[in-house]
């Protein structure tokens, strides 16, 4: 049952500010709706936003910033990542740093007409990174704070929202009860409105209570509420305020619930996040789905819970705080702990199911020693797309569950959930959640004294650091994992750690160290007869050998890796081995075999519909076509690769493809076009601190500029390239250094 009354003045103010010319030709771009808790800020914002959304055809964005929620508020980086995904940016393309996300957000939204609602903001600082910075968009902010900084610095129009006038409060009660009650007298409705402090949230809860008891006289209900109010005042020290009136109404309604629904209500106050699914509620209350739905319907009907979408529910922040207080005061410590264990265990099992669907990872190694607290209904995940959608919906709850488990000393659950989440986050560069939960997981594993858990969590953090380009931190984490695994005699774990350290060394272009790490890991994998790791370590070692121009040594391991990974059914591993074989054949002059191998790899990527693989392997196809004297086809491959890499967010590989296109234009004598491509590639490589590739691009750029008759810039670019090459001492670096100095 919903109702909205009056607020005509506030709506007219917002309408007028939207259309009025302010500061010359600029219309309002930020509106701030302020007022006390429960006064109806969100309802007004959503009602008005709905009425003007036709003016913003490029979409609407909404987020609850939870500035006054009992849990942690939402931070700008999280919101920016969510908004960028909603605006069509692939998860893998979202930068790790908040400033970079903000810049990308402003770039993506520039010129679009988008309506943005930032609900329940605590401070101007929480809001400011989310402002799009363009007068084509409108941002609506709701807050209990006056947001003076937004008004002063950003020209926001502030609309203060007060409690309803008496007539409007009575009208709201009448609208919500008229179908069920016909004999209520006005003076009684006035008294009921007074007891609710004329706050819409309290009025709705009270109206539902009255509507659900049509045969009970209103003066009797009012007497009950007065008694509740007197009890609340006796228990609450100091002066009361409007929020106390709201909580009095909550208590009045809560005490009227059936005990089974009341129990679920207070247990939901222990849920780590503000929004949750039917399945999560069932796990928390130890109910089957049908029973959970029935109790949730009771709570929604009493206006103690909002249903935001099919199977998804949300608390008003005041109601969540009230439910949490009831759980704390009613349930003993043992039951509170058991409820939290149930919900965290459910999220762990659900996330493990998602991970299996997305990657095929065998999660039993992580879950075998954790008994299920319940046998909960897990989400229906028939496809990888369904699994991804579930994760996107629940990612905030998963991070919150990790933190809640650690805070409650449920450390075995916390570190395992962090590791499972890390493997999901790795698929989409979700560095915020990955690093935050990863650190929580490591702390929990240490607190639990669980050495195996410490190894897993060090490795998890190491992977996050490696993928986000923090190679020194990655090396430290993976060395810690290796030391623990060696102490435990975990040979398979040792092989995994050596592989990880090899990848770190390969990323830093410490090629001899990479070969040594991969070789050590391969030796262990062979002792264990672990075909999967034998194949992957052979392929990774061969890649390092190719970078060292040791082609003969790379050939046999690559052939073996291809067969091993093909037998293991590892499609990416097989495709990667084919790509490396193609590179080996091309660099040794066998272009026909190279073309066959890369064609097979590209077929694997296309059959898997994996744009990341395809974009990477298309560059090798372009290299073969360029070597074969087919510049047109090479350009097509490079440009297609760059487009795919931009789509999946791999800026380093995108820049490699762009620079390669510049090489083709230089081959063709189209030097100005070559310089344009080098300029773009070098800028991205400088931003991403990709020293080796940046040096290569600068060298080619210097050559093209010199051929154009430029006498100054080539010298500076060669000097910059030589400075970058000081970090590298392998044969390719030596050859490039000689070329630059020649």
N, C-alpha and C positions, 0 to 999 in steps of 0.2 A: 504494500500500500504506500503510495507516494503522493505528496502534495507540495505545492509551492505557492506562497501567498505574497502579495504586495511586492516590496522591494522596487517599486516603480521609480522612485527617485534615484536609487543607485543604478538601476538599469539605464535610465535616461542619461545619467552622468557618464556612464561608460559609452553609450551610443554617441553622445555628443563629443566626447574626447576622441573617439575613433575617427570621426568625420571632420572635426575641426582642424584648421590649419594652425599648427603651433610652431613657434620659433621660425617664422617665415613660412616656408613651404612644407615643413615636416609635420606629419600627423603623429599621433601617439604610437609608440612602439612598445612601451611597457606599461601595464596596468597592475596596480597592487591593491588587493582587497584585504583589508586588515580588520581584526576584531577578536574578541575573546573566544575561548574554546567553546565549541558547540553552537556558535551563533549563526552558522549556515554559510560560511565563506566558500566552502567547496561547492555546495549546491548552487550558490549564485554564480560562481565562476563557470561551472559546467553549463548552467542554463543559458548564460549570456554567450559563452563560447559556441554553443550549439546554434544560437540565433544568428551569429555572424560568420559561421564557418564557410558559407558560400563565397565569402570574400577572399578565402584562402584556399584556392583549388589544388594547391600542391601538397596538401596533407595537414594532419594535425598530430602533434606529439604531446604526450601526457606522462608525467611522473609524479609519484608521491615521494617527496623528499624526506618524509618522516622526521622532520625537525623536532617534533615533540613526542616522538614515540618512545616507549620505555627502552627499546633497543638502540643500537647505534644509528645515527642519521646516515642518509645516503650521501656519498661524497661525489664531487664533480666528475672525477674520472670515470666512475661507474656509470653515471647518467650519460656522459658524452659517448661512451662505448655503446650504450643501448640506443641512443638517438642515431648514431651513425649507422648501426645495423638497420634501424627502422627506415633510414633514408636510402638504403640500398647498398651501403658500403659492406663488402665481405668482412667477416670477423677477422680473417688473416690480414686484412689491409689496415686495421685499426692500430695506430702507433702505441707504443708502450708508455710514453711520457704524456702527462696531462696537458702540458702546453702544446704539444704536437697534435693531440686530439682536438683541442680547442681550435687550433689553426685549421685543421682539416674540416671540422664542423662548420666553421664560418665560410670556408671555401665551398663546401658542398651546398650549403644553404643559400649562398649569395645569389641574388636574383630570383629566388623562389618566393612564393607567397605561402607561408606556412604559419599556422597557429600553434603556439607552444603554451602549455599549461604546466606551471611549476607549483604543485600543491604542497601545503604544509612546510614552507621554508622557515628555517630558524633565524637566519641572518642574511644580510646582503652579500656577504662573502660566499655563502653557499650558492647563491643565485648567479652572481656575476659571470663565472666562467661559462654559463649556459645561455647567456644572451647572444643572439646570432650576429649582432652588429650590423644589421641592414634594415632600412626603413620599409622593406617590402614584407617583413614579418611582424607578427604581434605576439608578445609574451605576456601572459597573465600569471601573476604570482599571488598566492594566498599565504597569509602569515598572521600569527598573533603579534608579531613585532611590527612597529610602524614603518620599518624599512626606509628610514630617513635618508640613508646614504644613496639608495636607488633613486629617491625623489630628487635629491640635491645634485648628484653626479650624472645620473642617466636620464633625467627628465621624466621619470615615471609619474603617472597620474595615480594618486592614491584615493581610494574610496573606502572610507571607514564604515564598518557595519556594526550597528548597535542591536540590542535585543529588539524583538518585535514590539510594535505598539500594541496596546491592549486589544484593540479591535482586530488587528491582524492575528494576534495569538489566539483569540477566541475563534476567528474564522478558520485557522488551521486545525484546531481541535474539532470544530464542527464538520469540516470537510472529511476528516479521517474517521469520524464516528457516525456520520449521518445515516449510513446504510444499516447500521446496527442499533442505533439508539435514537429515539425521536422525542423523548420527554425531558431531556436535560434542560435545565433553566440557565439563563444567561449568567446570573450572579454566581452559579456554581462553576460554570466554565471560566469565569473571570478568576475565581479563587484557585481553580486548578492551574490556570496559566500563571498566576502569581507564585504558586508553589514550585512551578517549573522555571521560575525566573524569566519567563517569556523567551526562553532559548529554544530554537527549533529542534535541536537534538533531543532535549528533554521532553518537549511537547509531543514529539512523534512517539517516543517510548510510552509516555503516559496515555496518549490517545489509543495506542494499540492495546494497552491493558484495559482501558475502558471498553473498547470495541469488542474485546474477547469475552466480556462479562455483561452482555446486554440486559440481563435480568437483575443485575445488582444496581441499586440506586447510586447516583453519582456522589451524593453527599457521604455515603458509606465509603466509597473509594477515596474520597478526599480525606476523610477521617483517618483511613489507613496511611495515607501519604503524610498527613500531619504527624502521626505517631512515628513514622519512619524518620521524618525530618527532626523531630525532637530527639530521637535516639542518636541520629548522626551528629547533632550539635553537642550532645553529651559526650560523645566519643571523640570529637574533633576539637583540639585546643585552639585558642586564638580566634581571630575574626574569621567569619565565613565569607565566601565570595560566590560568584556565579557558578564556578566549577563544583562547589560543594552542593549547590542546588541540583546540578546535573547528577552528581553521584548519589544523592538522596533518591532521585527518581530511578536510577539504575538499581539501587538496592531494593526499592519497592517492587520493581518488575522482576528482579532476579529471585526474590523470595517467593514469588508466585509460580515459578517454573516447577515442573515435575522434577524430582530429584535426579533422575537419569540425565535429563537435559541440562540441569544446573551443574552436574558433575562435569559433563563434557565442556560446558562454557568455561568453568574455572580451569580445567586442564588445558584448554586452548590458550589460556593466558600464559602457559609455559612454552608454547610453540616458539621456536627461535625467530621466526619472521612474522610479519603482519598479515600476509596473505597465504592461503594454504588450500590444498585440494581435499576432496572428499576422502581419498585414500589416506592422506596424511592424518586427517581427523580420526579416521577409523583406527589407524595404528596408535595414535596418541591415547585414545580412549579404550583401546582393546575391544573394538566392536567389529562386526562384519559390515560390509558396505551398506546393506539395506538399513540396518539399525542406525548407522552413522548418519545416513541421509535423513532419516526420520527426525533425529534429534537436531540436526542442523536446520531442518525446516522449521522446527519449533523456535529456534533462536532467531532465525530470519524473520519469522512472523511476529516475534516480540520486539523487533527492531534492535536487538542486541548484537546483531551480526548482519553484514551486507553480503549479498550474493552478486559478484561482479561479472560472472560469466558462468556458463554451465559447468558445474563441478568445482567452482572456485569461489572462495569466501574471503572476506576481509573485515577486520575490526576498524572502527573509529579509534583513534589513538587513546581517547579517554576511556572507551570501553575496554580496550586491551589492558590498560593500566588497572582498571577495576577488576577484570577477570584475573589478572596476575595476583592482585592483592587477595582475592578470594581463595585462590589456590594456596597462597602462602599461609593464610589464616585458617583454612579448613583442612587441607591435606597435610598429613604428617610428612616429615622429611623423607622417610622411606618411600612413600608413594610418589612424592614429587620427583625423587631421583629415578624411580622406576619408570615414570611417565616420560621423563627426558631420555632415558636409555632407549625406550621403545621408539620414540620418534627419530632419534639420531640413528639407531640401528636400521629403521625403515629407510631413511634417506641413504644410508650407506649401501644397503641392498639394492635400492632402486638405481642409484648412480652406477653401481657395478653392472647392473643389467644394461644400462645405457652404454657403458664402455664396451661391453661384449658385442653389442649390436654395431657400434661404430668402428671397432678395430679388430674384433675377434680375440682380444687379450683375455687370457685365462686368469680370471680374478680369484680362483679358488686358493691360489698361493697366499693371497692377502686375507681371505675371509675364513679359512678353514678353522682357525682357532677362536673365532668370535661366534658364540652361540647366538642364534636369533632370539631376540627378546619376545617377539611375537611372530605369528605366521601371517604377515599383513598382505593385503591385496596390492600387488605391485602394479605399476602403470602398464597399460596395454601398448606394447612397442613392437609392432609387426614389421617395421622397416627402419633402416638407418635414418630416414627423414623424420619419422615419428620420434625416434630416440633423440635426434638433434632438437626437435621442437620441445620435447619435454625438458631437456637441459636448459634451453633458452628461457623457458618459463620459470624454472626452479633454481636457476643459478644463484640468485640472491639468498634463497633459503638454504641452499647447500653450504654456501660460505658462512651463513649465520649459524648453521647447525655445527659446523666445525669449531667455531669459536665457543658456542654454548657448551659443547662437549668438553673442550679444554677447561673452560671456567668451572665446570662441575666435576673436574677430576676424572672424567670418563676418557682417560688418555688413550687406551687401546682403540676406542672408536674414533677419536679425533685424528690420530696419525694415519689410520687406514683410510678414513674419508678424505684426508688431504692428499694422499697418494693417488687414490682413484680420481679425484677431481683434477689433479695435475695432468694425468694422461688425457683427460677430456679437454682441458684448457689448451694443451699442446696442439690440438687440431685446429685451433682458431686464434692463436696468439692472445688468449685472454690473460694477459700478464698480471693485471690487478689482482684478480681472484687467485691466480696461480701462486704468485709470490706471497700474498697475505696468508692464504691457507697453508702454503708450504712451510712458512716459518712457524705458524701455529703447530703444524704437524710435527716438526722437528722438536719444538719445545715439549710437546706432549710425549713423544717417544723417549726423550731424555728423562722427563719426570717419571715415566713408567719404568725406567731402567731397562728398556727393551732394546737390546743391541741390534737385533734384526730390524726393528722398526726404525732405529736411528740410521741404519744403512739405507733403507728404502727412502727415508725422508731427505737424507743428504743427496741421494741420487735424484730425487724429485726436484729439489731446489737447483741442483746442478744443471738439469735439463732446462729449467726455466731460465737460468742465467745464460746458458749457451744459446738458446733460441732467441733471447732478447739482446744478444751481442755482448754480454758482460763476461768475457772469456776468462779473466783472472778469477772472478768469483766462481765461475763454473768449474775451473780446475781445482780450486780449494774444496768445493763441495764433493766433487767426484773422488778426490784423493781421500777425503774423510770416509766416504762410503767404502772405498777399496780397503782401507786399513781395518775397518770393522769387519768386513767380509773375510779378510785374511785371518783375523783373530778368531772368527767363528768357524773357519774352515768351510765357508760357503763358496765352493768352487764355481758354481754357475754364476753366482753373484760377482765373483772376481772377474770372470770373463766379461760380464756386462759392464763392469766398471772400467776395465782396460779398454773396451770398445768406446765408452763415453770419453775417456781421457784422450783416446786417439782422435775422436771427432773434434775435441777442443783444440788439440794440436794442429789438426788439419785446418780448422777455421782460422787459427793464428798463423798458418803457413810455416809451422815448425815441422817440416816434413819428415826429417829423420826421426824425431820423437814420435810422430804419428805412426810411422812404420814399426817402430819398436813396440808401441802400445798395442797395435793391432796384432802383431806377431805373438806377443805374450798372451793376449786373449784367445787367439786361435789355437795356441798350444793347449791351453786349458780346455777349450771346447772339444778339441780332438780327444783328450784324455777321457772326457765325459761322453764321447760319441754323440754330441748334440749337433745334429745336422743343421738346424736353423741357425745357430750361432757360428758354426763353421762357415756356412755360406756367406753370411753377412760380414764376418770378419775378413774372409778372403777378398770379398768385393771392396771393402773399405781400405784394406791394405793395398790392393791393386791401384785404387785411386791415388793414394799417396805416392806410389811408385811411378805412376804416370806423370804426376806433377814434378817428380825428380828426373823425368826423361829416362827412366830405367824400364824400357818397354819389354825387353826380353824377360825380365823377372816378373813383370805384371801379367804376362800372357797366360801361363799355366794356372795360376790361382783364379784368374777370371773365368777360364773355361770350366774349372771345377766348381766355382761358385755358381755359375749359370745352371749347371746340371743339378747341384744340390738344392738350390732355391726353387727350381722348377719342380723337383720331386716333392719339396715341402709345401707346394701350393702357395708360396709367397709371391703374389703377383707383382708387388712393388719391387721386391728384391730381384725377381727375374728381370723386370724391365730395367732396373738400375744396372744390373750386370750386362745386359745387352747394350745399354748406352755406353758403358765403359769400354766394352769390346769394340763398339763402333769408333770410339775415340782412338783406341789403340790402333785399329786398322787404318784409320785416316792418317794418323801421325806417322805411320810406317809406310804410307803410300798405296795401300790397298783400298781404293775408293769404292770398288764394287762390293766387297764384303762389308765395308763400313756402312754403305747404304742399306744393305740387307738387314744388318743388325739394328740400325736405328729405326728402320721401317717396322720391324717386329716390336720394338719398344713402344713406338707411337701407337701401334695397334692395341697393345695392352692398355695404354692410357685412354684411348678412345673407347674401348670396350668397357672400361671401368668408369667412364665419364668423369675422369679426374683431371681437372684443368691445371692443377699444380704440376703433376707429372708431365702432362703434355707440353706446357709452356717451357719447362726445363729442357726436355728432350728435343724440342723443335730447334733450339739454338744449334745443337749438334748437326741436325739435318741441314741447317743453313750453312754451317762450316763446310760440310761435304759438298754442297752445291756450289759454294764459292770456289772451293779447290778444284771442282770439275769444270770451271769456266761457265757457270750458269748464274750470272749475277741477278737476273730478274727473279728466278726461283728462290735464290738465297734471300733477297730482300723480302719476298713474300713470307718466308719462314720466320725471319727475324721480326718482322712487323707483327705477324700473328702471335709470336711468342711474347713480345712486349705487351700486346693487348691482354693476353691471358694473365701475364704476371701482374699487370696493374689490377686486374679483376680480383686476383687472389691475394694481392697486397704484398708481394715479394719485390720490394723496391730494388734490392741488390741485383737480382736476376733480370728484372726489367731493364736496369741500366746496362747490364752486360749485352742484352739483345739490342738496345739502342746504339751502343758503341759499335757493335758488330755491323749494324746497318751503315754507320758512318764509314767503316772500313770499305764496304762495298762501293759506296759513293766515291770514296777516294780512289779505288781501283778504276772506276769509270771516268776519273778526271773531273767529276762534279764536286769541286773542292768546297764551294760555299755551302752546299747542302751537307757535305761531310762535317764541316765545322759546326753547323747547326746541331747535328746529332751529337757530336762530341761535347758540345756545351751543355746540353741537357743531361747526358750521361755523367759527366764529371761533377755537375752540381749535386746530383743524387748520391754519387759515391762519396763526395766530401761530407754530405749530411749524415750518411750511414757509416762513416769512418771505415770504408772498405778500401784499405790502403793499397793493397796489391792491384786490384782492378782500377782504382783511381790512377795509379802510376801508369798502367798500361794505356788508359784513355788519354792521359796527358801527353804521353809519347806520340801517339797517333795524331792528336790534335796539333802538337808542335810541327809534325811533318806536313800536315795539310796547310797550316798557316804559312809555313815557310814557302811552300810551293805557290801560294797565293801572292808572294812578294812581301809578306810581313817580316820586318827585320828585328822587331823588339819582342813581341809576345812569345815567339818560339823559345827564346832564351830563358824567359821567366818560367815557362811551363816545363822545360827540361830540368831546370833547377829544382822546381817543386817536385817533379817526379823522382829525381835523384835523392832528395831528402826523404821521401816516402820509402824508397828502396833501402835505406839504411837498416831497416828492420828485417830484411830478407837476405839470405845467403845461399839459396839453392841455385841449381844450374840455370833455370829460367830467369831468375832475378839477375844473375851474373850476365847473361846474354843481353837482357834489356839494359842493364847499366852500361855495358860496352857500346850498345847502339846509341844511347843517349850521349855518351862522351866522345863518340867517334866523329 
